[in-house]
């Protein structure tokens, strides 16, 4: 897919410093124009046609191209005097550079790849040029219902002032979750919104937040190890906070375009380590009250947790392309849906979400507060061993026939 981004004529008429401030205004820590280009790339654009005013200085153009080139996005630059997207003559000039279908992104339109990927194809006469659109110079057959929905699909904020920039940052943070988020995870992310926006203006990295979550998990395990009710409640709330760190690292990575395969694997390791710390602390704490029974149960739980971590990590490696380990959960859910005729797949699809950390942290707090921590301990032991057993079952059922994964499955990308 091709993306077309046009810089306004104003950027060619003001001073170079003013034009730079206009185009490179930071939004959630990323310069405005760079964010627009990267959003197009994340939405699937393989190339960007950048239309700039003929009056723009050569030095500013060079600076823009150098900045964009560092993002590894292929850009074709065209200088045109007084480009007007509403004027037919402007598109005639660009026609030989355009693909049959292309994505239109206003230079200052802040949106997300999920909104862009859902845009319907409309003919160029139906485009609202102040918003993102997926369009073509040709006539498009569509029903009135889809036409009526298209304006609402182009979610986003146009940045024209510092106030708009603040609104755009709030929009980005509010939409930094995933399509698969449920009620529990959505609630967690709402609690994280102000902190993610704050971190986006600092040098703090997503990996730094991941390590911060591990530190809080250590404090949670120490609290649980004391064994008394007040300390256990404190440990449960600390574990909940550590779970919020787990939400924040992914949210920050998405709004700052800092996603990476290594970050995904680090997050997975941190999650597994947090569980081991939790179960270790709970084992020590319960052993103070229940003696050797709790110790043996804890050993069984830790063994199951380690086996589950190893099994799911190996399955993630087999189920996804090396540069897309974040697609694992969406692909696994898709396979479960296709295999719904199998009662095991059907049951696992319904209950699998409860082992996700965003949901589990709520139940850890709830059961600890009502004094039912031993019940959590028992359920976690059974769940850990069922997890590695079922992971091996589905590994054989879904992934034994092929070692390669098609990374272009659009539904998986959209889900993630």
N, C-alpha and C positions, 0 to 999 in steps of 0.2 A: 504494500500500500504506500502511496505517496502522500505527504503532508505539504500544504501550502501555508506559509506564514508571511504576512505582509507587515512591514514596519511603516508607521505613518509618515507622511510628508513632513510633519512637525519636527521629526528627529533629524531632518536634513537642513532645517532652517535655523534652529537654535545653535548655541555654541556647543563645541565638542563636549565640554564638561557637563552642560545641562542635558545633552542627548545621552551621555553615558549614565547620568543619574536617573534619567527617565527609563532607559532600557534595562539597566542593571539594578533597579531597586530591589533590595533583598526581600524575599517573601519566604518565611520559615527557613531562613538561612541559605536560600538558593536564589541567585539573580533572576529577575523576572523573565527575561527573554530566554535564558538557559532553561528555566523551568518549563516554558512553553515547548521548546524543542525536545526536551527529554520526555515530557508527557506524550508527545506525538510518537516518539520512539518506543516508549513503554506500551503504547496502545497498538503497536504493530507496524508503524511506518518504517519502511526500509530506507527511505530517502526523504529529505526535506528540501522543498523549493522555497528559498528565502528571498522575498521581493523587498528591495530597499530603495529609498529615494535616490534619484540621481545626484541630488545636492549633498548627500552625506559625505563627510570627509574620508579620504582614503585611509588615514591613520585609524579612525574609529572603525572602519570596515575591517581593517587588518586585525584590530584588537578583538572584534567580535568573532571573526573567523578562527583566530587562535584559541579563544576561550571555548568555542563550540567544538573545535577539532579535538580538544582534550577529552571530550565526552564520547568519542568514537562513534559519532553519528555522521552519516554521509550527507553533505549539504551542497546544493547547487545555488549559487548566488546570481541574482538578476537585478540590475539597476534600471528603474523605470520612473520617469517623471510623472507625478500626480496619478499614481495608481489608485483607481476607485473600483472596489469590488462590485458596486452596483452598476457600473458602466460597462456596456457590452464591448466597447472598443478595448478596454483594458484586458479582457479575457481573450480577445482576438490576438493581442500581442503575445500573450503567454501560451497560446494554444499548442504550439509545437513543443513546448516543454512539459505539458500536462499529460498525465495518464488518463485513461478513459474514466476512471473513478478516483477521487482523491478526498483527503481530509482537509477541511478548512479550519484553521485555528487562528483567531485573532491574537495578535502578539501579546496582549495583556489579559487574556482569558485564562483564569486559574481554574483548573478542573482536575479530574483524576482519570486514569486509564480505564476504570470501570465505566464511567459515564461515556467516555469517548467510544469504547468498544461496543456500546449498545445503540449508538446513533443509527437511525434508519437511513437508507439511501434515498435522497430527494434530488429533483432536478434543480439546476442552478437558479431558476426563477423563484423557487420557494424558500431560499435560504435567508435566515436572519443573520446578517453579516456581523452583528455584534456578539454572536455566540458561535460555539463550535458546531460544525455540520459535516456530514459525509455526503458528498454531492458529485454530480457529473454534468457535463455540458449537454448531455443527451436527454431525451424525454424519458421519464420513469413512470411505469405503470404502478399505481398504488391505490389502495382503497381510501376513502375519506377518513376512516377511523385511524389508520396508521399515520396519516397526514396530521390529524389533530393531536396525536400524541408526541410528534417529533419535537415541538418546542420545549416540552417538559423534560425530554431526554437530555437536553444540553445543559445539565447542571453545572454551575460554576459561578465565579465572581469576576467581574471586570475590574482590574486595578487601574484607577485613574488618580488616586490620591493616597496619602498615608492612612486615612480612615478606611479606604477600600482595601488596602493591604492587610490591615488588621482583620477585616471581615473575611478576606481570602484565607488567611492563616487559620482562622476558626473553622472555615469550611473544610480545609485540607485535613485538619486534625479530626474533625467530626466524621470524615469519610476515609479515615486511614485504617479501618478495620477490614474484614474479609466478608465475602458473601456467605460463608458458612457459619458466621458468628450467630450464636443463639442468644437467649435472654440473659443468661448468666454472663457470658463474655461481653455482650453489649453493655451491661451494667458496669462491668469492670473497666471497660474502655472509657466510659463517661467519667469515671473517677480519675482517669489518667489524663484527660484532655488538657487541663491547665499546665501539668508538669511537662507533657510532650511539647506543647507550644513554647514553654520556657526553655527546655533543652535545645529546641531547634535554633535558638539564638546564641548558643554556647558551643565551645569546642567538644562537648561531650558526644561520644560516639555510641551507636547501638551496642557495640561489643562492651563498652564501658558500663552501660546500664545492665547488660547481662551479668557481668562480674559483680556489680552491685547487688543484684538479686541473689547471687550465690552467698555473698557475705551475710545478707539478711537471713537466708536459709540456715546458715551456721548458727546465728543467734537464736533462731527458732528451735533448732535441735538442742542447744544448750538449755533453753527454757524448759522444753519437754523433759529433758533428762533429770530435772529436779524432782519430778514425780508428783508434786502436790497440785491441787486443783487450780489455785491462782497462777502458778507457773505454767501449767498446761494451757490455760486460757490465753496467757500472754504469748506462749509459743504458737498457738493456733492463729492469733491475729498477726504475729510476725510472719507466719507462713503465708497468710493472705496477702500481706504487703509484698512479700517476695514474688507472689504470683502476679501482682500488679507490675512489678519490674519486668516480668516475662511478657506482659502485654505491651509495655512501653517500648521495649527494644525494637520489636517489629514495626510498631506504629512510627517511631522515629526513622527507622530505615526506609520505610515507604515514602514518607513526605520529603526526605532528603536524598532520595534516589541512592541510598547506600546499601541496598540489598546485595548479598553476595552468597555464593555457595558455602564459603567458609563460615560466614555468619550464621547460616542456617544450621550447619553441623554443630557449631559452637553452642547455639541455643538448645539444640537437642541434647548435647552432653550436659549442659547446665541444668536442664529439666531433670534428666536422670539422676544427676548428683544431688539435686534438691530433694528428690524422693528418697534417696538413700540416707541423706542426712536426717530427714524427717523420721523415717522408720527407725533409724538407729537411735535417735533421741527418745522416741516413744518407747522403744524396747527397754532402754535403760530406766526410763521413768516408771514404766509398769512393773519392771522387775523389782522395784523397791516395795511394791505392794503385793505382787503375786508370786514373787520368787522365780524358781527355775522354769515354771510353766511359761511365763512371759519370755524368758530367755530363749527357750527352744522355739517358741512361736516366732520370735523376732528373727532367729536364724533362718527359719523357713521362709519368712517374709523377705529377708535380704537376699536369699538365694533366688527366690522367684523374681524379685525386682531386677537383679543383675541379668538373669536369663532373658527377661522380657526386654530389657534395654538392648542387649546384644542382638536378640532376634529381630526387633523392630528396626534397629540400625542397619542390619544386613538386608532386610527387606526393602528399606528405603533406597539402599544402594542399587538393588536389582530392579526396583520399580520405576526409577526415574533416570533421566539423563544426568551425566556428571555435573552439568552446569545448572540443573534445575531441581535440586533436592527439595525445594519448597513445594513442588507439585505433588508430593507423595500422598498427602491426606486427601486431596481432591480426587486424585486418580484412584485411590483405594475405595473411596465412597462411590465413585462411578462404577467400579467393578462390582461392588456389593449390590448396587441397584440393578445392574444387568443380570446378576445371579440371584435375583429375588425368588426364583423358583426353588432354590435350596433353602431349607428351613434354617440351617445354621447361619447362612449369609443374612437371611431376613432378621433373625434375632440379633445378631451382632450389629447390624446396621442401626437397630433401634437403641441398643444399650451402649454402643461404642463411645458415644459422646461423653458419657459420664466418667470416663477415665481421663478425659482431657483436663489439663491443669486448671483452665479457666472455670470449670465447673467444680472440680474436686475441692478447690480451696474453700468454696462456700460450705461444703458438707463437713470438711475438717473443723471449721469454726462452729457449725451448728452442733455436731455430735460432741465436741469437746465442751461446749457451754452447758449442754444438758447432761453431762456426766457419762456419756456413752462412748468414751474413747476406746475401751476394750472391744466394743462391737466394730468400730472402724478398723481396729487392728486385725480382727478376724476376717472381715470382708476384704481388706486390702491383701491379706495373705492369699485368700482364695482367688481374688482378682488378678494378682501378679502371676500366679501359676497358670490360670486360664489364659492370660494374655500371651505368654510365650508359646503355649500349646496351640492356641488358635492362630497365632502368627505363623507358626510352622505349617499348619494346615492350609492356610490361605496362600502361603508362599508356594506350596506344592500345587495348589488348585489354580492360582492365577498366573504365576510367574515362572513355572518350570518349563513352559514350552518356548518362551522367547526371552532373550537377554537384552533385546533392544527395545527402546521406548520411543514412540513417535512423539517428538516434543512440540508438534504443531496442532495438537488437539485443542480446538478453540474453546470447547466447553470447560476443559480442565484449567486453561489459562484464565478464563472468566471467573471460574469458581474461586481461584486463588488470588 
